[in-house]
Structure formats: structure tokens, C-alpha cells
Amino acid sequence: MLILSWYLPAILRVFLSVKQILKYGVFLLAAFLSLIKTPIAEAYSTPDIYFSPDQRTITVSYDRGTWNLVRPVVPELNFPTAGKVYWVSAKGNDNYSGTQTSPFATINKGIAVASAGDIIYVTAGIYKQTVLIQKGGTSDSNPLVISSAPGDLGKVKILPPDNYLAGPIVTLQGNSAYYVWFNGFVVEGYRGYPGAPAQETYSDVGIIFFNGAGQGDRISNNVVYNHLHCGIKEEGHGGTNALIQGNIVFENGTQGTDHGIYVPASYFTVDGNIIFNNAGYGIHSYSNPTGQVLSRNITFGNGAGGIIIAGDHNQVFNNTSVSNARGIFYFREGAAYNNVKNNLFVFNGSNNLDYDSGGSMNSYPQYNTDDYDDYFTSADNYGISPYFVQHNNTLGVHTMHFDPLFVNAAAGDFRLLPGSLASNAGSDGKNLGAFISQTVNLAGDLNQDGKVDIMDIRKVLIDFNNPYSIFDLSKVITNFGK
């Protein structure tokens, strides 16, 4: 590739005029480079998933489109190593010893022999198995870690076993499953499989907390999709104090009661996830949780809405909710004393801010504080339900209405462009939305003037002997006019 980058510009100059380069060569080159970067889609509908080397971008490509998702949060992978390390490989054997050179074949075998403080590393491959976790660690400094192996993030895929068409794929079960860190897996469901039911509303879930599991648990860096009910769910069995962070959750459910992340549990933290194209809500904080923190999440394309809150005294801040059926939805009288701030609720369907009273004057959400948020659909439509403030709710004086200027929302990049009014506009002086402190220059803006135009093409042509100029030119063409 380096040799190509040195010689291709000279060849193009010899055989093509500048006009012909712009008309033909650049577009062909841009297409060629995109094929190098993005895996070619397979013949079936299973998505192609690719983590960039720095893990900050995840490319997801399937029949509904391709997204280069820029992540607001990349959870750290620095695991405590006080105990033993066990290994699992698709080419292993459960009769082996579980070392790196003699790995187990199933994740459940690793769990069976592991104890608090141990790490189970799973190497790249396809694992047709369900995972049941009924043990854990003892503290944040002594967890039980179950993770994709170093360098294999996004390459360890857990699939339903053959003819398994009912129930969750990964289960954390009981109050012994505390301080479990489950990290870095691709968890595919059986929605649409031959013989699978058309719908399910209880436990057909990718990753589920069951019978009180939750304390100290961490679900991070997973890609969860194609489940009949929800992507990630706490079953409402008393789990608490878990962290769901940095996951990609999409294409789950078949109806409005199926969601990306469903958390009825109190004191959960849902942070830095990208949740899109699910049948119901992106984040379903229901039916009456308290003390939750919903922060730095990106929700888009979800069929019922971005975020629903139905409990009290929750913190909802620095989320980006775009192009869902609605932005944020306050559900009846249980939604009370919530603090909602520094969010971007823009370009959503029926409303950016909506609520439900169940038809009763005594069932309105009350005493919620909603301030330092941007609500915007167009210059004459902010998408705010008009009666929200008439029922003891506060829509603060710092509420804003503007286009936040995303880098490329259609492609999954919700960072802010230079000049965005959302920059440094939060209650804490930081950015609104999921990217709290990150404002970027658009790829292709070579002269750093906040737009990609003919002057950037001119700069490439002037610098045509630069070995990287051909790559710069492809960026200019991709973002020209933005």
C-alpha cells in the first residue's frame, strides 16, 4: 500500500488531466479504499462487525446499511490478575487443562473451574453455546472476568446452539453472580431463524440478569443483536448496582415492547452505549427504578423512542438521541424528581420530549427538572409536548433549540463539528451530548476552515507529491460540501 501511495499520484498525473482525476479516478480510488477498510458483506444477513485497532470506531454493515460508529466511551481492559488465567478456544477440548496451549472448548467449562479473581480468556471463533454464570467475584478488585482474549475484541461470536429457539444466550443468575465482568463478545440471537417464534416478551435476550444478579457486575464492549425480545435486560428480580458500558446494541425485537437495553433495576449505570434500530426503546428505564445513571449513550433509529424513564430520582445526562420515534419519554406519575441535563434530543419523530399520563389528571409525570438540553427538529419546531411544564415539571431557562452539527449522523458519527453551539454549552461548561469534551475537524478539512470545499482539493493538488495525498483526496471527496 505504501508503494501504491508513492507512485499512483505520478501515474495519474501522466495519464489523466486534473479534470479527469476529479471526475473518475478519485471516486474509483475512494471506492477501492472503502473496500480495504470495511469487510465485504457475507452472502447471508448476519452483520459484518469490525473494531478499529484503537477500538474507538466499530463498523457495522448489514442489509439495512453500513455505520462507522464512533464510540463516546471505550471501557478499559485493565483487569485485575490476582488469580489464575484460563483459556477457551473453538478448537479446544473440555478435557484439556485450560491453559493457553491446552484450552477448553466451552465458556461454561471455564466458568466451572474458575474462582473469584480469575480471568477466562476466549479466543477468536464461533461458539454455538449458551453461557450460564452462577458464580462471581468478591469485590471490584477481585472480580471474575470473562473476556475475549487480548487482540480478539469483536472476533468472539456466541451463537444459539442448534435448535435452541427459546431463552437467553448469556445469563447471570442469582446472588452468587456478583462482580462478574463480561467483556468483548459478539452475542447473536435467533430472531428470524427457521422455527423461531414470531415474538417473545420475557427472556429471549442476549445478556440477562436473573434472580438478583447485578451487584458489581460489568457488561462492557459487547455487540448484541438479533434477539427476539431485548439486547440486554435485568429481569426485574432485584438486581442492582451493575454497570452496562460501551456496548453496541442493535436490531433486537419485533414489537414496541422489545428494547435495546431494558433496566427496571435501581442503581444501574448505563453509560456510553450505542443503541440503534431496535423495535422498541433504545433504553427502557421502567417500571419504577430509582437512582439510575443514564449517561453518554447514543440512541438512534429505535422504533418506540430513544429513552423512556418511569422511575424517580434518576440522572439522565449527556445522551445523544436522534431520529428515534421520540427523544425522551416521561412515563406517568412514577417519573418524578428526575434530573435531565446536557442532552441532545434532536430530529426525533413525534416529539423530542414527550410524556404519558394514561388519560388521568392524577397520573402526569411531576417534579422533573429538565435543563441545559437541546430540543430541535427545525427552526419552527422544537418537538416539546406543550403540557409538560403544566404539571410541576421544570423546563429550565437554559433549554436550547439548534442543530448541533454532527460530523456525519447518517454514518454513525455524532461528534460535534467546529462551530457547534453544543460545544461547551452544558451546565458544567462541557459539551452537550455523548461526546463531552471532543470536538473534531471533519475528515478532509485539510485547511482547517470548518468545511470541506474546493480549497481543500486545491491543497491536495498542490501537495500531490506527498505520499499520503491520495488518501487525503479520498477524504475530501467523501465529505465534500459538508
LUMMI-76530 format. One record per residue (C-alpha): residue in three letters; x, y, z. Coordinates in steps of 0.05 Angstrom, whole numbers, padded with zeros to 5 digits, always signed. Layout:
<recs>
ALAXYZ ...
</recs>
This chain:
<recs>
MET+00000+00000+00000 LEU+00058+00048+00015 ILE+00087+00035-00054 LEU+00019+00048-00085 SER+00012+00114-00046 TRP+00080+00137-00073 TYR+00070+00120-00147 LEU-00004+00126-00161 PRO-00006+00202-00160 ALA+00050+00206-00211 ILE+00016+00155-00256 LEU-00049+00194-00252 ARG-00015+00259-00270 VAL+00016+00227-00332 PHE-00047+00194-00359 LEU-00104+00239-00336 SER-00118+00312-00333 VAL-00138+00343-00266 LYS-00209+00346-00291 GLN-00209+00272-00307 ILE-00178+00255-00240 LEU-00234+00291-00204 LYS-00287+00261-00248 TYR-00264+00188-00250 GLY-00201+00170-00213 VAL-00218+00197-00144 PHE-00285+00163-00140 LEU-00255+00097-00161 LEU-00200+00105-00110 ALA-00248+00123-00055 ALA-00288+00061-00070 PHE-00224+00019-00070 LEU-00203+00047-00003 SER-00271+00034+00027 LEU-00266-00039+00007 ILE-00198-00043+00043 LYS-00226-00012+00107 THR-00293-00048+00111 PRO-00302-00123+00109 ILE-00341-00148+00049 ALA-00411-00169+00069 GLU-00424-00244+00070 ALA-00479-00276+00029 TYR-00526-00282+00089 SER-00556-00226+00131 THR-00511-00233+00192 PRO-00476-00166+00202 ASP-00403-00155+00189 ILE-00371-00124+00252 TYR-00303-00093+00254 PHE-00268-00057+00312 SER-00215-00007+00292 PRO-00145-00020+00323 ASP-00156+00034+00375 GLN-00227+00008+00389 ARG-00257+00077+00381 THR-00295+00060+00318 ILE-00338+00000+00303 THR-00361-00014+00232 VAL-00428-00050+00229 SER-00453-00070+00160 TYR-00516-00109+00142 ASP-00575-00105+00096 ARG-00602-00040+00127 GLY-00538-00002+00117 THR-00467+00010+00140 TRP-00447+00051+00200 ASN-00378+00072+00223 LEU-00398+00082+00295 VAL-00353+00129+00334 ARG-00356+00109+00407 PRO-00365+00160+00462 VAL-00335+00112+00513 VAL-00283+00057+00505 PRO-00282+00017+00570 GLU-00214+00000+00596 LEU-00189-00071+00592 ASN-00142-00069+00651 PHE-00166-00129+00690 PRO-00142-00149+00759 THR-00097-00210+00754 ALA-00094-00236+00825 GLY-00117-00306+00807 LYS-00109-00357+00752 VAL-00119-00347+00677 TYR-00159-00398+00638 TRP-00165-00403+00563 VAL-00222-00424+00517 SER-00216-00438+00442 ALA-00265-00462+00389 LYS-00211-00514+00374 GLY-00202-00535+00447 ASN-00229-00592+00488 ASP-00263-00591+00555 ASN-00219-00649+00578 TYR-00157-00605+00569 SER-00126-00566+00626 GLY-00150-00497+00604 THR-00081-00467+00592 GLN-00065-00424+00532 THR-00035-00483+00496 SER-00088-00533+00520 PRO-00152-00492+00522 PHE-00223-00512+00539 ALA-00276-00515+00485 THR-00334-00483+00521 ILE-00341-00420+00562 ASN-00383-00457+00613 LYS-00324-00504+00627 GLY-00281-00444+00642 ILE-00334-00417+00689 ALA-00340-00484+00724 VAL-00266-00486+00744 ALA-00255-00411+00755 SER-00260-00375+00821 ALA-00262-00303+00845 GLY-00202-00265+00819 ASP-00192-00309+00759 ILE-00195-00290+00685 ILE-00226-00332+00630 TYR-00199-00311+00561 VAL-00238-00334+00500 THR-00201-00333+00433 ALA-00229-00314+00365 GLY-00280-00362+00337 ILE-00353-00382+00334 TYR-00383-00413+00396 LYS-00452-00446+00389 GLN-00469-00448+00463 THR-00508-00413+00516 VAL-00470-00385+00576 LEU-00494-00393+00648 ILE-00458-00354+00703 GLN-00478-00372+00774 LYS-00414-00352+00809 GLY-00373-00288+00812 GLY-00321-00247+00847 THR-00320-00214+00915 SER-00305-00141+00900 ASP-00284-00092+00846 SER-00212-00111+00859 ASN-00227-00185+00858 PRO-00278-00199+00803 LEU-00290-00259+00759 VAL-00271-00237+00689 ILE-00298-00270+00626 SER-00270-00234+00566 SER-00250-00240+00494 ALA-00175-00253+00491 PRO-00127-00195+00481 GLY-00129-00175+00408 ASP-00195-00212+00395 LEU-00245-00158+00411 GLY-00304-00166+00364 LYS-00279-00233+00339 VAL-00310-00279+00390 LYS-00381-00295+00369 ILE-00431-00332+00413 LEU-00489-00362+00373 PRO-00550-00401+00395 PRO-00538-00476+00395 ASP-00572-00516+00341 ASN-00648-00519+00352 TYR-00643-00472+00412 LEU-00702-00426+00400 ALA-00725-00404+00469 GLY-00689-00368+00525 PRO-00628-00322+00535 ILE-00559-00333+00506 VAL-00519-00306+00565 THR-00548-00310+00636 LEU-00521-00280+00700 GLN-00563-00316+00752 GLY-00572-00309+00827 ASN-00539-00270+00882 SER-00476-00311+00874 ALA-00465-00279+00806 TYR-00437-00215+00835 TYR-00375-00178+00810 VAL-00376-00213+00743 TRP-00343-00174+00686 PHE-00368-00198+00619 ASN-00329-00164+00564 GLY-00317-00162+00489 PHE-00365-00213+00458 VAL-00410-00213+00397 VAL-00476-00243+00420 GLU-00524-00262+00364 GLY-00596-00283+00374 TYR-00643-00328+00335 ARG-00694-00277+00312 GLY-00715-00300+00243 TYR-00684-00369+00249 PRO-00726-00426+00218 GLY-00775-00449+00271 ALA-00764-00389+00318 PRO-00827-00356+00346 ALA-00850-00291+00315 GLN-00846-00254+00382 GLU-00830-00262+00455 THR-00835-00213+00513 TYR-00797-00243+00572 SER-00729-00277+00566 ASP-00708-00284+00493 VAL-00650-00237+00508 GLY-00576-00231+00491 ILE-00549-00218+00561 ILE-00596-00223+00621 PHE-00591-00211+00696 PHE-00635-00262+00731 ASN-00656-00277+00802 GLY-00620-00219+00836 ALA-00555-00218+00796 GLY-00524-00149+00788 GLN-00483-00126+00846 GLY-00415-00104+00819 ASP-00427-00135+00751 ARG-00399-00102+00688 ILE-00424-00114+00618 SER-00376-00079+00570 ASN-00352-00077+00498 ASN-00403-00127+00473 VAL-00441-00126+00408 VAL-00511-00153+00419 TYR-00562-00162+00363 ASN-00619-00202+00332 HIS-00654-00224+00396 LEU-00729-00233+00397 HIS-00742-00191+00459 CYS-00684-00147+00484 GLY-00610-00140+00475 ILE-00591-00132+00548 LYS-00641-00138+00605 GLU-00647-00140+00681 GLU-00708-00185+00691 GLY-00737-00144+00749 HIS-00713-00195+00801 GLY-00679-00146+00848 GLY-00612-00138+00814 THR-00577-00073+00830 ASN-00512-00034+00824 ALA-00488-00061+00757 LEU-00452-00024+00701 ILE-00472-00032+00627 GLN-00419+00007+00589 GLY-00392+00015+00518 ASN-00436-00038+00484 ILE-00466-00036+00414 VAL-00538-00060+00416 PHE-00580-00062+00353 GLU-00634-00098+00314 ASN-00669-00131+00373 GLY-00743-00145+00380 THR-00803-00148+00335 GLN-00852-00102+00371 GLY-00855-00039+00414 THR-00846-00078+00479 ASP-00777-00103+00456 HIS-00719-00057+00472 GLY-00644-00048+00464 ILE-00628-00043+00539 TYR-00684-00057+00589 VAL-00667-00037+00661 PRO-00723-00039+00713 ALA-00670-00046+00767 SER-00649+00010+00813 TYR-00578+00039+00817 PHE-00556+00012+00750 THR-00509+00055+00708 VAL-00519+00053+00633 ASP-00461+00092+00602 GLY-00430+00103+00534 ASN-00471+00051+00495 ILE-00493+00058+00423 ILE-00564+00032+00415 PHE-00598+00034+00348 ASN-00652+00003+00303 ASN-00687-00035+00359 ALA-00762-00047+00355 GLY-00780-00011+00420 TYR-00739+00038+00460 GLY-00664+00045+00460 ILE-00662+00049+00536 HIS-00724+00026+00574 SER-00718+00051+00646 TYR-00783+00021+00670 SER-00824+00006+00711 ASN-00802+00042+00774 PRO-00727+00044+00783 THR-00692+00095+00826 GLY-00621+00120+00829 GLN-00602+00102+00758 VAL-00549+00139+00718 LEU-00562+00141+00643 SER-00503+00178+00612 ARG-00464+00188+00547 ASN-00508+00139+00508 ILE-00525+00147+00434 THR-00594+00123+00412 PHE-00619+00128+00340 GLY-00669+00094+00295 ASN-00707+00060+00352 GLY-00780+00045+00337 ALA-00813+00069+00401 GLY-00763+00122+00424 GLY-00693+00137+00448 ILE-00702+00137+00524 ILE-00762+00124+00569 ILE-00759+00140+00643 ALA-00813+00115+00691 GLY-00779+00118+00758 ASP-00755+00171+00806 HIS-00691+00206+00826 ASN-00652+00183+00765 GLN-00597+00222+00730 VAL-00602+00228+00654 PHE-00545+00268+00626 ASN-00501+00277+00564 ASN-00540+00230+00520 THR-00550+00238+00445 SER-00618+00217+00420 VAL-00630+00226+00345 SER-00681+00202+00294 ASN-00720+00157+00341 ALA-00796+00155+00343 ARG-00789+00204+00402 GLY-00729+00230+00440 ILE-00743+00223+00515 PHE-00809+00198+00543 TYR-00831+00212+00615 PHE-00880+00156+00635 ARG-00936+00174+00682 GLU-00933+00193+00755 GLY-00876+00145+00771 ALA-00830+00191+00732 ALA-00814+00241+00786 TYR-00755+00281+00813 ASN-00711+00261+00755 ASN-00653+00306+00734 VAL-00645+00311+00658 LYS-00590+00355+00632 ASN-00536+00366+00579 ASN-00571+00321+00529 LEU-00583+00327+00454 PHE-00654+00307+00435 VAL-00659+00326+00362 PHE-00693+00306+00297 ASN-00737+00254+00331 GLY-00805+00235+00304 SER-00869+00252+00341 ASN-00833+00293+00395 ASN-00764+00304+00422 LEU-00795+00310+00492 ASP-00858+00271+00505 TYR-00898+00244+00564 ASP-00957+00199+00581 SER-01010+00208+00635 GLY-01052+00147+00620 GLY-01111+00194+00608 SER-01115+00214+00681 MET-01102+00282+00710 ASN-01070+00248+00771 SER-01020+00208+00730 TYR-00976+00260+00700 PRO-00900+00259+00710 GLN-00883+00310+00763 TYR-00825+00348+00794 ASN-00775+00331+00740 THR-00721+00381+00724 ASP-00703+00386+00650 ASP-00650+00439+00635 TYR-00588+00451+00592 ASP-00617+00405+00539 ASP-00622+00418+00464 TYR-00690+00403+00434 PHE-00693+00414+00359 THR-00727+00388+00297 SER-00729+00451+00255 ALA-00728+00527+00263 ASP-00803+00528+00277 ASN-00810+00460+00311 TYR-00774+00442+00376 GLY-00814+00379+00388 ILE-00834+00391+00460 SER-00902+00367+00486 PRO-00937+00432+00506 TYR-00966+00408+00572 PHE-00902+00382+00603 VAL-00889+00445+00644 GLN-00961+00450+00669 HIS-00954+00392+00717 ASN-00900+00414+00765 ASN-00843+00398+00717 THR-00788+00447+00703 LEU-00764+00462+00632 GLY-00705+00505+00651 VAL-00686+00573+00625 HIS-00623+00543+00594 THR-00663+00498+00547 MET-00635+00506+00476 HIS-00660+00498+00405 PHE-00610+00490+00349 ASP-00580+00440+00300 PRO-00519+00412+00339 LEU-00479+00400+00274 PHE-00458+00327+00278 VAL-00398+00304+00238 ASN-00437+00252+00199 ALA-00500+00226+00234 ALA-00521+00183+00175 ALA-00456+00144+00181 GLY-00458+00140+00257 ASP-00410+00196+00276 PHE-00445+00241+00327 ARG-00385+00282+00347 LEU-00392+00357+00341 LEU-00363+00398+00285 PRO-00325+00462+00299 GLY-00374+00519+00309 SER-00428+00475+00340 LEU-00469+00514+00391 ALA-00470+00450+00433 SER-00395+00457+00447 ASN-00382+00479+00519 ALA-00457+00493+00528 GLY-00470+00445+00585 SER-00484+00461+00658 ASP-00412+00441+00673 GLY-00382+00481+00615 LYS-00371+00418+00574 ASN-00406+00396+00510 LEU-00477+00374+00505 GLY-00488+00303+00483 ALA-00448+00239+00489 PHE-00381+00269+00468 ILE-00370+00312+00529 SER-00303+00342+00511 GLN-00290+00321+00440 THR-00299+00368+00381 VAL-00266+00346+00316 ASN-00247+00373+00249 LEU-00283+00338+00193 ALA-00240+00288+00155 GLY-00220+00323+00091 ASP-00219+00393+00121 LEU-00146+00399+00104 ASN-00141+00474+00112 GLN-00178+00473+00179 ASP-00232+00524+00160 GLY-00292+00483+00185 LYS-00316+00459+00117 VAL-00295+00414+00060 ASP-00294+00451-00006 ILE-00254+00467-00069 MET-00198+00498-00027 ASP-00184+00430+00004 ILE-00180+00399-00066 ARG-00132+00455-00085 LYS-00088+00439-00024 VAL-00085+00365-00044 LEU-00064+00383-00115 ILE-00010+00430-00090 ASP+00016+00375-00045 PHE+00009+00320-00096 ASN+00079+00293-00085 ASN+00062+00279-00012 PRO+00056+00203-00007 TYR-00008+00209+00033 SER-00042+00260-00012 ILE-00083+00207-00049 PHE-00114+00186+00018 ASP-00128+00259+00036 LEU-00163+00268-00031 SER-00209+00209-00018 LYS-00230+00241+00049 VAL-00244+00307+00013 ILE-00288+00273-00038 THR-00325+00233+00015 ASN-00343+00295+00056 PHE-00346+00347+00000 GLY-00397+00401+00014 LYS-00404+00388+00089 
</recs>
